[in-house]
Amino acid sequence: MKAAYILGTGGPEVIQYGELPDPSFGANQVLVQVAAVSVNPIDTYIRNGANFWPLPSPFVIGCDFAGTVVGCGDQIKHVSVGDRVWGSNQGLLGRQGCFSELAAIDSEWIYPTRSSVTNQDAAATALVGITAHLGLFREGNLKAGQTVFVRGGTGGVGAMVVQMAKAIGATVITTAGSVDKATRCYELGADHVIQYKTENTTDEILKYCKKGVDLFWETLREPDLDQAVTTMAERGKIIVMAGRTARPALPLGPFYVKGCSLRGFAMFKATPEEQRVAAADIQKWWIEGKLRAQIDRVMPLSEAAEAHRLQEANTIACSSTLSGKIVLVT
Ligand SMILES: NC(=O)c1ccc[n+]([C@@H]2O[C@H](COP(=O)([O-])OP(=O)(O)OC[C@H]3O[C@@H](n4cnc5c(N)ncnc54)[C@H](OP(=O)(O)O)[C@@H]3O)[C@@H](O)[C@H]2O)c1
């Protein structure tokens, strides 16, 4: 099979594209003919040598996939050969990744793809969709009628947070780095979009929502907790999930007087059962037309190294050149 893989960590140039042996699959695994995958910032950290856990060698890069089942282990009951499936959480915690024509996936990470959903959309929704769901509902306990702020409404995670919060009847304030991105945020359902390059985000949040927001979702790797606490409602929740090296100051006085709480989480540490709850809602919202993938571009899998360069420029250098996910097709 053709695969995008690395033999050692380093810059995007360590990614090779070529032949690897087809994977064998175990009794509790599904062999997937991968049609589309999507790039996430964590893929670039792992490739770069973040050293979160030992990597298999060769290591096939990537977490998110969508494709068709071409083989099932003896214990597989919930999918059959020919079914379209999607999922995430590959290439993590020592597992092999999925940026390859074939991938052997443990059954707990496999979800059925509805006929109305393309493989590209499914792959582009996987990790970011599950992340948004965990943050809004497991961590944030978001309810209809509450107000959410999320930074980066066309970003991978941000676009999912905007749509899921709207799907349950919350009000959403978000940010965009250009007029076009602001338009896209409104199309995704945002109630108010702040153009952060020309407007003051703190002032705009408080102008739009005088009592402050109930849930402040920070996507930046250098979280601005002062802005978060300033713009929070009484008993508001702050969600943080980016920036492993960040050590931001927490304005403790106003934080506790307002009764705020702060929740952090890493999606890949959620159990298969927790992720399946998120996947079930994603599938329901796809059918109801309440959730759409936000795809910036589609490239061939052979250009995985270039895709990593582009993702890294956005995640690390905040180049603001992407508007959503990079999808790669086999
Ligand atoms: N803990 C977890 O489980 C988890 C899961 C997924 C992702 N993450 C982390 O979350 C972060 C975001 O991931 P992602 O996939 O959503 O990334 P992404 O698709 O690259 O989106 C980044 C977003 O940040 C916005 N942004 C960048 N600089 C900004 C600034 N100075 N002010 C306001 N907005 C700014 C961009 O907005 P514009 O394009 O409008 O400029 C863009 O919408 C990454 O660090 C990733 O590692 C963590």
The ligand as a Gaussian input file, in Angstrom:
#p B3LYP/6-31G(d) Opt

LIG

0 1
 N       -6.832000      19.423000      23.716000
 C       -7.356000      18.853000      22.647000
 O       -7.981000      17.813000      22.741000
 C       -7.193000      19.503000      21.297000
 C       -7.930000      19.025000      20.204000
 C       -7.821000      19.692000      18.976000
 C       -6.957000      20.790000      18.860000
 N       -6.244000      21.184000      19.941000
 C       -5.365000      22.371000      19.848000
 O       -6.203000      23.487000      19.645000
 C       -5.543000      24.462000      18.825000
 C       -6.452000      24.817000      17.659000
 O       -6.611000      23.688000      16.827000
 P       -7.366000      23.803000      15.432000
 O       -7.300000      22.471000      14.794000
 O       -8.675000      24.431000      15.605000
 O       -6.394000      24.817000      14.668000
 P       -6.658000      25.681000      13.332000
 O       -7.626000      24.972000      12.454000
 O       -5.309000      26.005000      12.802000
 O       -7.386000      27.007000      13.847000
 C       -6.688000      27.999000      14.534000
 C       -7.639000      29.170000      14.729000
 O       -6.982000      30.131000      15.558000
 C       -7.309000      31.426000      15.092000
 N       -6.244000      32.330000      15.480000
 C       -4.919000      32.205000      15.268000
 N       -4.269000      33.245000      15.812000
 C       -5.198000      34.059000      16.362000
 C       -5.160000      35.287000      17.081000
 N       -4.004000      35.894000      17.356000
 N       -6.326000      35.797000      17.512000
 C       -7.504000      35.192000      17.267000
 N       -7.601000      34.020000      16.597000
 C       -6.468000      33.471000      16.142000
 C       -7.430000      31.286000      13.591000
 O       -8.302000      32.303000      13.164000
 P       -8.199000      33.075000      11.738000
 O       -7.975000      32.011000      10.715000
 O       -9.513000      33.741000      11.655000
 O       -7.041000      34.022000      11.864000
 C       -8.023000      29.884000      13.441000
 O       -9.425000      29.970000      13.398000
 C       -4.216000      23.832000      18.417000
 O       -3.189000      24.330000      19.254000
 C       -4.409000      22.338000      18.673000
 O       -3.221000      21.658000      18.972000
 C       -6.336000      20.571000      21.146000

